[in-house]
Amino acid sequence: MNNTLLLSLGLLAVLPALAQNTQHLVKAVATPASAGLATPAADLPLTLEHAWQLAEQANSTLKSAQANLAAAEGQLADTQGLLWNNPQISAERVRRIVPDPGLGERTQREWGMGVTQTLEIAGQQGYRRKAAEQELAALRETIEEARRQLRAEVEQKFIRVLALQLRTEMETGLVDLIKENSAVTRKRFDAGEDTKLDANLAEVELGRASNQLEAIGEQLIQARAELATLLQLLAEKLPAVKGVLAVKPGLPYTLDQLLAAAANRSQLRALDHREQAARNRLGLERAAVYPDITVGLNSAREGPGSAREKLVGLSVSIPLPLFRSNAAGIGKASAELTQAEIEKQAAGRNTHARVLALWQKLDSLRQRTQRLDQSVLQRLEENQRLSAAAYRAGEISLIQMLLATRQVLDTRREVLEAMTDFALTRSELEQAAGWSQQK
């Protein structure tokens, strides 16, 4: 048999993993790690779980959000005191020189002490405490949302690296096989057993396969660099990943379940808490229109020693809100509340629409993958077998047989791309919906 024919037929043998039935749903999953986190990332391929842990430990955005917890907790602690304003204590010591006719001057010492307390009378303490509680709850939900987004971003980049690794393995196998058969074809041409056309076709196939391998290698380097940046790994150590594009019989959720999860995702809960905090701040600013009352209690000793008087006094002071009624504070708080309401409504609509769009895209990708695998690829493989038999019988030319072979290879690449797009879209859908089931 002509060795160029062997070369072409051999191209179909290097993709057994990618020729699996893709009628099921595809998702990237991590394989169990064989070593703990103490193992350097560059020494062993990263699993998805390992990559998530590295990202959570190193991500600056997540750390910054977590650092803000101390400030929010401190603010809440301040509002939980008995009174918002601290009492004030005053003390005075007076030395009084009193002229005494005939006796010169007489010195007498007097003292006084007092305590004052400013009291809020319009429920400001309650508004302030509720606002601080809502802000703290919003921050915790924001941290959870940041963690979820980080994990989704890591998974997306992990899938891209994994797919490119699989593609690189596929292309490497093609190049090695073509090199072996090209050498045989050149020997047969030198011996006069094959035509110049056969030798040229073999060299062309080798050049195309080598270029394809180099292009995929460049994409893999870029994908690994992006993953290393996200995980804060050393720049000179690009990580390899360990995983599979697993075949699943179905999704663990329905569209209704995703929409219900989307309505309760951490981002929307954070916006709801911020809306409630803004509402309480508006109540606080409106209550600030009512003046605070300052109550004071004073005690003093005055007069000469023989006739010293003890004074005890109670004072009450209240400002008159004649010139400033806190209109600026109320206006600012009202604007913040309106913005929070608008942001919450917009986020809810956008999340709902995004989940629907991604669900439809996922269904389209499933149908496309099934069509490529069951209809197009199977027919092309049948055509390749028929063309190989026809070539052996002398009914078609080598070029026609190679065309059928190339179509099969290109379609298998399309199947891998569709499987990768499916896994990426599924990850994006679960992030958009805030799906919290263990992956």
C-alpha positions in Angstrom: 0.0 0.0 0.0 1.2 3.5 -0.8 2.8 5.0 2.4 1.1 8.3 1.7 -2.2 6.5 2.1 -0.9 5.1 5.4 0.1 8.6 6.5 -3.4 9.9 5.8 -5.2 7.0 7.5 -2.9 7.2 10.5 -4.0 10.8 11.1 -7.3 9.5 12.4 -5.8 7.3 15.1 -4.4 10.1 17.3 -7.6 11.5 18.7 -9.4 8.6 20.5 -10.3 10.7 23.5 -11.8 13.5 21.4 -13.9 11.1 19.4 -16.1 10.2 22.4 -19.8 10.6 22.2 -20.5 14.2 23.0 -24.3 14.0 23.3 -23.8 14.4 27.0 -23.0 17.6 28.8 -19.4 18.5 29.3 -17.9 20.2 32.4 -14.3 20.7 33.6 -13.6 18.9 36.8 -10.5 18.7 39.0 -8.8 15.4 39.5 -7.8 14.6 43.1 -4.5 16.1 44.1 -1.7 13.7 44.8 0.1 16.1 47.1 -0.8 18.8 49.6 -0.6 22.6 49.1 3.0 22.5 50.3 4.0 21.1 46.9 5.1 24.0 44.6 2.6 24.7 41.8 5.3 24.6 39.2 6.5 21.1 40.2 3.2 19.3 39.7 0.2 20.0 37.4 -2.4 22.1 39.2 -5.8 20.6 39.9 -8.8 22.9 39.8 -9.3 22.7 43.6 -5.6 23.5 44.1 -5.9 26.5 41.8 -9.0 27.8 43.7 -7.1 27.6 47.0 -4.0 29.4 45.6 -6.2 32.1 44.1 -8.1 32.7 47.4 -4.8 32.9 49.3 -3.2 35.4 46.9 -5.9 37.5 45.3 -5.5 41.2 46.3 -9.2 42.1 45.6 -10.4 39.4 48.0 -7.9 40.3 50.6 -8.8 44.0 50.4 -12.5 43.2 50.9 -11.7 40.9 53.8 -9.6 43.7 55.4 -12.6 46.0 55.3 -14.4 43.7 57.7 -12.5 45.2 60.7 -13.7 48.7 59.9 -17.3 47.6 59.5 -17.2 45.6 62.7 -15.7 48.5 64.6 -18.4 50.8 63.3 -21.1 48.4 64.5 -19.4 48.1 67.9 -19.5 51.9 68.2 -23.3 52.0 67.5 -24.0 49.4 70.1 -23.1 51.5 73.0 -25.7 52.8 75.4 -25.5 56.4 74.1 -23.8 57.7 70.9 -22.3 60.8 72.6 -19.8 60.4 75.4 -20.5 62.3 78.7 -18.2 65.3 79.5 -16.8 65.9 82.9 -15.6 69.4 83.9 -13.7 70.5 87.1 -12.4 73.8 88.2 -10.3 75.1 91.1 -10.5 78.8 92.0 -8.2 80.8 94.3 -10.1 83.9 95.2 -8.4 86.9 97.0 -10.9 88.9 99.0 -10.0 92.3 100.5 -10.7 92.5 104.2 -10.7 96.0 105.6 -8.2 96.3 108.4 -6.8 92.9 107.9 -5.4 93.1 104.4 -6.3 90.5 101.9 -7.7 87.1 102.6 -7.3 84.1 100.2 -10.0 81.5 99.9 -10.0 78.4 97.7 -13.2 77.3 95.9 -13.9 74.3 93.5 -16.6 73.1 91.3 -17.3 69.9 89.3 -19.9 69.0 86.7 -20.9 66.3 84.2 -22.9 66.9 81.0 -24.6 64.4 78.6 -26.0 65.1 75.2 -29.1 63.0 74.5 -30.6 62.2 71.1 -34.4 62.3 71.2 -35.6 61.2 67.8 -34.4 57.6 67.6 -31.0 58.3 65.9 -29.3 55.5 67.8 -31.6 52.9 66.3 -31.2 54.2 62.8 -27.4 54.3 63.2 -27.2 50.8 64.6 -29.4 49.3 61.9 -27.4 51.0 59.2 -24.1 49.7 60.6 -25.6 46.1 60.8 -26.7 46.3 57.1 -23.4 47.6 56.0 -21.6 44.8 57.7 -24.0 42.2 56.2 -23.5 43.8 52.7 -19.7 43.6 53.1 -19.9 39.9 54.0 -22.0 39.2 50.9 -19.6 41.3 48.8 -16.7 39.1 50.0 -18.7 36.0 49.1 -19.5 37.4 45.7 -15.8 38.3 45.2 -14.8 34.8 46.1 -17.4 33.3 43.7 -16.2 35.6 40.9 -12.6 34.7 41.6 -13.4 31.0 41.5 -15.3 31.4 38.2 -12.4 33.3 36.7 -9.9 30.7 37.8 -12.1 27.9 36.4 -12.5 29.7 33.0 -8.7 30.1 32.7 -8.2 26.6 33.9 -10.5 25.2 31.2 -8.7 27.2 28.5 -5.3 25.8 29.6 -6.7 22.3 29.8 -8.2 22.5 26.4 -5.0 23.8 24.8 -3.0 21.1 26.5 -5.3 18.5 25.0 -5.0 20.2 21.6 -1.2 20.3 21.9 -1.1 16.6 22.7 -3.3 16.0 19.6 -1.2 18.1 17.3 2.1 16.7 18.7 0.9 13.2 17.9 0.0 14.3 14.3 3.4 15.8 13.7 5.2 12.7 15.0 3.1 10.4 12.8 3.5 12.6 9.8 7.3 12.8 10.2 7.6 9.1 10.3 5.5 8.5 7.2 7.1 11.4 5.4 10.5 9.8 5.7 9.1 6.6 4.3 7.5 8.5 1.4 10.8 10.3 0.6 12.6 6.9 0.4 9.9 5.5 -1.9 10.1 8.5 -4.1 13.9 8.2 -4.2 13.5 4.6 -5.2 11.0 5.6 -7.9 8.0 3.8 -6.2 6.0 7.0 -5.6 5.4 10.1 -7.7 6.7 13.6 -7.0 3.1 14.6 -6.2 2.9 12.0 -3.4 6.2 13.3 -1.9 5.1 16.9 -2.1 1.7 16.1 -0.5 3.5 14.5 2.4 5.8 17.5 2.9 2.9 19.9 2.7 1.0 17.9 5.4 4.1 17.9 7.6 4.5 21.7 7.2 0.9 22.4 8.0 0.9 20.2 11.0 4.1 21.7 12.4 2.7 25.3 12.0 -0.5 24.3 13.7 1.4 22.8 16.6 3.5 26.0 17.0 0.4 28.2 16.9 -1.3 26.1 19.6 1.9 26.2 21.6 1.9 30.0 21.6 -1.7 30.1 22.7 -0.9 27.6 25.5 1.9 29.8 26.7 -0.4 32.8 26.8 -3.1 30.9 28.6 -0.7 29.6 31.2 0.7 33.1 31.8 -2.8 34.5 32.4 -3.5 31.7 34.9 -0.2 32.2 36.6 -0.9 36.0 37.0 -4.3 35.2 38.5 -2.8 32.8 41.0 0.1 35.2 41.7 2.7 32.5 40.8 6.3 33.3 39.8 6.5 34.8 36.3 9.1 32.3 35.2 7.1 29.3 36.2 4.0 28.8 34.0 1.7 26.2 35.5 0.4 23.1 33.8 -3.0 21.8 34.8 -4.4 18.4 35.5 -8.0 17.6 34.8 -10.4 16.2 32.2 -13.4 17.5 30.2 -15.7 15.1 32.0 -18.8 13.8 30.2 -22.0 14.2 32.3 -25.4 12.6 31.6 -27.2 15.9 32.5 -27.1 19.1 34.4 -27.7 19.1 38.1 -30.2 21.9 37.9 -33.1 23.2 35.8 -33.7 26.7 34.4 -36.2 27.4 37.2 -33.7 26.4 39.8 -31.1 28.7 38.3 -33.4 31.6 38.1 -34.4 31.1 41.8 -30.7 30.9 42.7 -30.0 34.1 40.7 -32.7 36.0 42.6 -30.9 35.2 45.8 -27.3 35.4 44.7 -24.8 37.1 47.0 -24.5 40.2 44.8 -28.2 40.9 45.0 -28.3 40.2 48.7 -25.4 42.7 49.2 -27.3 45.3 47.1 -30.4 44.7 49.3 -28.4 45.2 52.5 -27.0 48.4 51.0 -30.4 49.6 50.2 -31.6 49.0 53.7 -28.5 50.7 55.1 -29.2 53.8 52.9 -32.8 53.8 54.1 -31.7 53.9 57.7 -29.2 56.6 57.0 -31.9 58.7 55.5 -34.0 58.1 58.6 -30.9 59.2 60.7 -30.5 62.4 58.7 -34.2 63.2 59.1 -34.0 62.5 62.8 -31.0 64.8 63.0 -33.4 67.7 62.4 -34.6 67.3 65.9 -32.1 69.0 68.3 -30.1 67.1 70.8 -30.7 67.9 74.5 -27.7 68.4 76.7 -28.3 67.8 80.4 -25.7 68.9 83.0 -25.3 68.3 86.7 -22.9 70.6 88.6 -21.6 70.8 92.2 -19.5 73.5 93.7 -18.2 75.0 97.0 -18.0 78.7 97.3 -17.5 81.3 100.0 -15.2 81.8 103.0 -14.4 79.0 105.2 -16.8 80.1 108.0 -19.7 80.6 105.6 -18.9 78.3 102.8 -21.8 77.4 100.6 -22.4 74.1 98.7 -24.0 74.6 95.4 -25.8 71.8 93.3 -27.2 72.7 89.9 -29.0 71.1 87.0 -28.8 72.5 83.6 -30.6 71.7 80.3 -29.6 73.2 77.0 -31.2 72.8 73.5 -30.1 74.4 70.3 -32.8 76.2 68.3 -32.9 74.9 64.7 -33.6 78.4 63.2 -30.9 78.6 60.5 -29.9 75.1 59.6 -32.3 72.1 59.2 -29.9 69.5 57.8 -31.3 69.8 54.3 -27.9 68.9 52.8 -27.6 65.7 54.8 -31.2 64.7 54.0 -30.7 65.4 50.3 -27.5 63.4 50.1 -29.0 60.4 52.0 -32.1 60.5 49.8 -29.9 60.4 46.7 -27.9 57.5 48.0 -31.1 55.6 48.7 -32.5 56.2 45.2 -29.2 55.1 43.6 -29.2 51.9 45.7 -32.7 51.1 44.7 -31.9 51.7 41.0 -28.7 49.6 41.2 -30.6 46.8 42.9 -33.4 46.7 40.3 -30.9 46.9 37.4 -28.8 44.1 38.8 -31.8 41.9 39.2 -33.0 42.5 35.7 -29.5 42.0 34.2 -28.9 38.8 36.2 -32.2 37.4 35.1 -31.6 38.2 31.4 -28.0 36.9 31.5 -29.0 33.6 33.0 -31.7 33.1 30.3 -29.2 34.1 27.5 -26.5 31.7 28.8 -29.0 28.9 29.2 -30.0 29.3 25.6 -26.4 29.5 24.5 -25.6 26.3 26.5 -28.5 24.5 24.8 -27.3 25.7 21.4 -23.7 24.5 22.1 -25.1 21.1 23.2 -27.0 20.8 20.0 -24.0 21.9 17.9 -21.7 19.4 19.7 -24.3 16.6 19.1 -24.7 17.6 15.4 -20.9 17.7 14.9 -20.4 14.3 16.6 -23.4 12.4 15.5 -24.2 13.8 12.1 -21.2 15.6 10.5 -18.3 13.7 12.1 -19.8 10.2 11.6 -20.6 10.9 8.0 -17.2 12.3 7.4 -15.6 9.2 8.9 -17.8 7.1 6.7 -16.7 9.1 3.7 -13.1 8.7 4.7 -13.4 4.9 4.9 -15.2 4.9 1.5 -12.6 7.1 -0.1 -9.8 5.0 1.3 -11.4 1.9 -0.3 -12.0 3.8 -3.5 -8.4 4.9 -3.6 -7.1 1.3 -3.1 -9.4 0.3 -6.0 -8.0 3.1 -8.1 -11.3 4.9 -8.4 -10.2 8.3 -6.9 -7.0 10.2 -6.7 -4.8 10.7 -3.6 -5.9 14.3 -3.4 -9.6 13.3 -3.0 -8.7 10.8 -0.3 -6.6 13.4 1.6 -9.4 15.9 1.4 -11.8 13.4 3.1 -9.1 12.8 5.8 -8.5 16.5 6.4 -12.2 17.1 6.8 -12.4 14.5 9.5 -9.4 16.0 11.4 -10.8 19.5 11.1 -14.2 18.4 12.4 -12.6 16.7 15.4 -10.9 19.9 16.2 -14.3 21.7 16.0 -15.7 19.1 18.4 -13.0 19.9 20.9 -13.6 23.6 20.5 -17.4 23.0 21.0 -16.7 20.9 24.1 -14.4 23.7 25.5 -17.0 26.4 24.7 -19.6 24.3 26.5 -17.5 23.9 29.6 -16.7 27.7 29.6 -20.4 28.6 29.1 -21.5 26.3 31.9 -19.0 27.9 34.3 -20.2 31.3 33.3 -23.9 30.3 33.7 -23.3 29.0 37.2 -21.4 32.2 38.1 -24.2 34.4 36.7 -26.8 32.5 38.6 -24.8 32.2 41.8 -25.3 28.4 41.8 -23.8 27.2 45.1 -24.0 23.4 44.7 -20.6 21.7 45.1 -18.9 21.3 41.7 
